[in-house]
Amino acid sequence: MTKYREILRLTSLGFTQRNIMQSCGVAQKTVVKVQKRARELDIS
């Protein structure tokens, strides 16, 4: 199961996509999609 909140939390803390990928165990494409969708919905 994708950890959307964790991806957003790590993004807000300034982690790199690579660090987020390793921490959450997801692909870079997943991180990019979550970050892009969060920007579209103005979620921080």
N, C-alpha and C positions, 0 to 999 in steps of 0.2 A: 504494500500500500504506500502510495506516495505521501511524503510528509510535507504538505504544502505550507503549513504554518512554520515548520522548522526552516524550510527554504527561505521564506520571507523574513524570518527572524535573523538568520545568518546574513542575509543580504543587507538588512538594516544595520547590522554591526560592521559592515564593510568587508566581509569575507569575499574571497575571489570565487569565481564559478568553479574552479578546480577544487578548492577546499570544500565547497558546498557539496559537490559531487561525491567526494570521498566520505564526508561526514554522513550524508543521507543515503549513500549507496544508490544513487540514481545516475542516469546518463546526462550529459551536458545539454542535450536537446530538451530534456525535462526541465532543467533549471532555467534555461532560456525561455521556454514557454510559460512557466509559472511567473517569472519576473515580468515578461511582456504583458501578460494578462493582468497582473497586479497594477502595472502602470496604466493600462487602459481603464481599469475600474477605480483608479486613484486610491489604491490600498497601500498602506505603508507598514 
